[in-house]
Amino acid sequence: MMKLKRLYVLRHGNAQPYGYDLDERRELTELGVAEVKMAALAFQSRAEAFDVAFVSPYVRAQQTAKVFLSSLDVSVEQKTCPLITPDGRNMDVALWLNDQPYESILLVTHQPFAHQFVDYLVDEPLPVNFAMTTATLASVEGELFANACCQFRWSESPS
């Protein structure tokens, strides 16, 4: 039996509205920063950890990672990953994740990819009330990251 790998998917916090600027450059709002801090507190209360953080190159995701990691006061490697933007492709990201040497990974990403990717990975329907609202953090685990090969563990949402 292979060792279980754990994945945390964090959607960025509330950001400036569409049309403000190029989508990649939208920044977190004050509300977004507060949401991410609440997500970090919720994660901290679970006494879990991750080995690395992969972050979308979009500004709001980079800001989310910075706030989340500094709120946790952890020093983990943070890497920019162009695969996890709003139009990320489930299979491409799953294959890439399986090649990573880490046992526990945080992805900081966007909608619609965040929800679609969690749904792609899990082996049962998601809870009826599950939604990847801003700064929602979801956790799945499995022996490998592939379609319907993981178990949904939990989600936390500040809203």
SULCORGI-V766287 format. One record per residue. N is the residue number from 0. RES is the residue in one letter. PSI is psi in degrees with one decimal (none if undefined). NEAR is the number of other ideal C-beta (glycine too) atoms within 8 Angstrom. Layout:
n=<N;N>
res=<RES;RES>
psi=<PSI;PSI>
near=<NEAR;NEAR>
//
This chain:
n=<0;1;2;3;4;5;6;7;8;9;10;11;12;13;14;15;16;17;18;19;20;21;22;23;24;25;26;27;28;29;30;31;32;33;34;35;36;37;38;39;40;41;42;43;44;45;46;47;48;49;50;51;52;53;54;55;56;57;58;59;60;61;62;63;64;65;66;67;68;69;70;71;72;73;74;75;76;77;78;79;80;81;82;83;84;85;86;87;88;89;90;91;92;93;94;95;96;97;98;99;100;101;102;103;104;105;106;107;108;109;110;111;112;113;114;115;116;117;118;119;120;121;122;123;124;125;126;127;128;129;130;131;132;133;134;135;136;137;138;139;140;141;142;143;144;145;146;147;148;149;150;151;152;153;154;155;156;157;158>
res=<M;M;K;L;K;R;L;Y;V;L;R;H;G;N;A;Q;P;Y;G;Y;D;L;D;E;R;R;E;L;T;E;L;G;V;A;E;V;K;M;A;A;L;A;F;Q;S;R;A;E;A;F;D;V;A;F;V;S;P;Y;V;R;A;Q;Q;T;A;K;V;F;L;S;S;L;D;V;S;V;E;Q;K;T;C;P;L;I;T;P;D;G;R;N;M;D;V;A;L;W;L;N;D;Q;P;Y;E;S;I;L;L;V;T;H;Q;P;F;A;H;Q;F;V;D;Y;L;V;D;E;P;L;P;V;N;F;A;M;T;T;A;T;L;A;S;V;E;G;E;L;F;A;N;A;C;C;Q;F;R;W;S;E;S;P;S>
psi=<134.0;156.2;141.9;138.9;146.6;139.7;133.3;129.4;116.9;122.3;144.3;160.1;174.7;134.2;168.7;149.8;157.7;149.9;-12.3;-42.9;-172.3;140.7;-40.3;-23.4;-0.1;136.0;161.6;147.1;175.4;-40.1;-42.9;-42.2;-44.4;-41.5;-43.8;-38.3;-39.0;-39.5;-39.9;-42.0;-42.5;-42.0;-44.0;-37.4;-18.5;-8.9;42.2;169.6;165.6;157.9;-26.3;153.8;120.9;130.8;135.7;149.1;-9.7;143.5;-46.8;-32.1;-40.9;-42.1;-40.2;-46.5;-42.4;-46.7;-45.2;-50.0;-39.8;-32.4;-32.2;-18.9;49.4;153.1;97.4;155.5;135.9;126.3;138.5;134.9;109.5;-7.2;-19.0;41.4;179.3;-29.0;29.3;151.6;120.9;-53.2;-40.6;-43.8;-41.3;-45.9;-43.6;-43.3;-38.9;-23.0;-7.4;142.2;5.7;150.9;-23.5;121.7;138.5;130.1;130.2;114.5;-155.6;168.1;151.1;-6.0;-43.1;-54.0;-44.9;-37.6;-43.4;-45.9;-39.1;-40.8;-35.1;151.6;0.0;162.2;143.4;154.7;147.0;-36.5;8.3;130.3;139.2;65.9;173.4;136.4;21.5;140.1;126.4;148.1;133.6;160.3;152.4;171.3;-29.7;158.7;105.3;171.4;123.0;34.2;3.7;163.8;135.1;128.3;-57.0;168.6;151.4;134.5;132.3;-14.2;none>
near=<3;5;6;7;13;13;14;14;14;15;13;18;18;9;12;8;6;5;3;6;6;5;8;7;8;14;9;13;10;5;8;17;12;10;14;16;10;10;16;12;9;11;13;9;6;7;4;9;5;12;9;12;15;11;15;14;10;14;9;15;15;13;14;17;12;8;14;15;11;7;11;9;4;6;2;10;6;9;8;9;10;7;9;15;12;10;5;13;7;10;7;9;12;14;8;9;10;9;5;8;2;9;6;12;15;11;14;15;16;15;8;7;13;15;11;9;15;15;8;10;15;12;7;6;3;9;7;4;4;11;7;11;9;12;18;16;14;13;13;14;10;13;8;8;11;9;8;8;10;12;9;14;7;7;10;9;9;12;7>
//
